Amino acid sequence: MKKFVFATLLWLPVLTACTTDSYNKGEGKYSLMQAELVDLNINGQKEATAFMLDDGGRFTLTPPATAKWIETADTTYRAVLYFNKLSESTAECVSLGAVPTLRAVKHWQLKEQPEDPTGIESAWLSKNGKYLNLALLLKSGQADDNDGVQSLGLAQDTIRKNDDQTRTACFRLLHDQRDVPQYYTIRRYVSILLPDTVELDTIRLMIPTYEGKKERVFIP
């Protein structure tokens, strides 16, 4: 049996200003700042050099961006990126934050399945069909005798084949408050990486909230 497979959340900064030598505010055609969830390409020097939008658009970052949470070279991170579009293929980073990515684990493989309540602001499928994105509202706070962090996971109850030959995936969001005080509310983006080995016609996600369990249904 696997222990609870989770992504820790609260140690991650909400946003990190991109490290650049200078910043040109500009007021041209491409100067309006945009915010997107992206796949961030990291080079061998642990710099973010390019990103892919969920609609397939790809941009090179000029100059490359850095952040303390980028710990692995030559990889891809999921991130929320605020940027200015410089051209049809280049952009400059204003700030960026890490976005935890959850992968479903079959429920019977999980030793722990905590379902502490959380808030849900919004949920949507990415345009490329790769992710189910969540904007969660988490209760947080600090206490002198508590240095724990919250965590999230995803249980896969089933992927069933229906009588009409369609397939429905049933997931449950797992949340462990871990004794973190609940003094105030923070927003955290989370992306669920959807299975790419089977075509899904319906996705059902059960979320533990302060008003009880709520189900969201998505049709790719």
N, C-alpha and C positions, 0 to 999 in steps of 0.2 A: 504494500500500500504506500502511495506517495503522500508526503506531507502536503499541506496546503501550498500550492504553487501560486506565488503572489508577486505583485509589483509594489514596492514601497513608494510612497507618494510624498510625504511632507518634507523630506530633506531636499527635494528638488525645488529650485527657484522657480517662481512663477514666470519671471522674465529676466533675461540677462542682456544687458546692453552689449552690442557687438563691438569687438575691439577693432578700432580703425584709427589711422593717424589723423584723419580730418573728416568732417561731415559737411557736405554741401547741401543746404536746405533745398534750394532750387524751387522754381515755380513753373517748370515746363510741363509738356504734355504728359510725361511719365512720372511726375514728382509726387503724386498723391499716394500716401502710405496705404498699403494693403495688409491684411492679416489672413493667413491661411494655415491649415494643417498640411504639412509637407513631409516628403521623404528626403532627408538631408544627407547628401554625399560627403563623406569624410575622407581626407587624403592621408598619406603616410605621416604627416606632421600634426595630425589631429586637428586639422582645420576644415571647416565647412566650405567647400568650394563650389557646390551646385545644389540645386534642389528640384524636385519633381512635384508638381501640383497634382491633386487628385483627378483633374480633368485631362491629364497627360502633358500639360505644358511644362517645359523644362527651361531653367534659367541658370546661368553662371553667376556666382556671387563675386562682385568686384568692389573692394578687395575681399579675400577670404575672411570668414568670421571665426571667432573662437569663443569657447565657453568652458567653465570649470568642469561641467558635467560631461563633456566629451572626453571619455577616458580610453576609447579604443580607436586605433588607426585603421584606415582602409576598410571602412564599414559604412552602414547606412543607419541613421537614427530617425525616429519619428519625432517631429517637433512642431511647435506652433511658432510661426515666423512672421514678424512684422518687417515689411520691406518696402522700398521705393523702387518702382520699375523704371529702369534707365533706358531700355530699348526692348525690342521684341524677344530678346534672348539674354539680357543681362539685368541684374538688379543689385541694389546695395542693401545690406542688412541694417535694420534699426535696432531690433532686439529679437531674442529667440528664447524659447523655453522647451525643456524636454517633455515629451508626451509618452507616458508609459503605454506599452503595447501588450495586450493580453492575448494569450492563445488558449483555446479551450482544452480542458483535460476531462476525460471521461469520469463521470462522478464516482464510479466504483473504484477508481484508482486513487481517490483523494481520502486521506485519513482525516483531515479537518475540512469542514465546510461552513465557516462562520458566515452569518447573515445579519450582521449589525446594520441598522438602518442608515440610509444616506439620502440625499436629495438628488433629484434629476431635473436639470434645467431644460435640456434638449437632447435629442438623439437623431442621427441621420446616417444614411448609407453614403459612402464616398462615391463619386461619379464613376470611378474605375471599378467599382464593385469589390475592391480589395478589403475595405475596412467598414466596420460599423463604429461610428464615432459617438462619443458620449461627452456631454458637458455636465459634470457632477457638481453638486453643492455639498461639500463636506463640512462637518462641524470640527473645529480645531481649537487649539490653545496650548499654553505652556504652563507647566507646574515645576516647582523646584525639585520634587521627588520623582519626576517622570520624564524620561528622555526617549520614550518609545515613539514609533511612527506607525501610521495607519498602513494598511495594505489592501490590495484588491486582487481578485482572481476570477476565473471563469470556469464554471462546471458545465460540461456537456451531458445533458440527461439522455438525449437520443437524437439521431438523425434518421427519421422514419420515412419509408416509402409508402405513399398513400395509394388508395385504390385507383386513382386516376393517373398513377405513375409519376406524380410530382413528389418532391422531397421537402420535408419540413425539418428544420433544425431547432431543437429546444435547448436553450442555454439559461443558466442562472448566474447572475452577478454575485460574487462572494465579496464580503467586506468585513474586515477585522478592525474595529476601532482601537484595540490594544490599549485601553485605558487612557488614551489621549483626551484631555479635557475638551469640553464642547462649549467654549466661550463665544465663538464667533463662526461665521460661515465663509468658506473660501471656495472659489470655482477651480476645478481641475479638469483638464481635457484628458480623455483616455481613448485609445483606439483599440478595437477588437479586430485582430487579424482573422479573417474568415477562411474557412477551409478552401483549398484550391484543387483538391482531389475529387470533389463531388460537386455537381451543380445543384444549387439550392433554389427552390422556388418560393419558400417562405422561411423567415427567421422569426422565432418567438423568444424574446428575452424577458426573464423574470427579474425584477429589481426590488430589493428590500428597502422600503422607504419608511418614514416616520408615520405615514398614514396606512401602513400595511404593505403587503406585496402587490406590486403593480406590473402588469405585462404590457410590453410594447411589441407590436407586430410589424415586420418589414417585408416588403416584396421587392427583390432585386430587379 
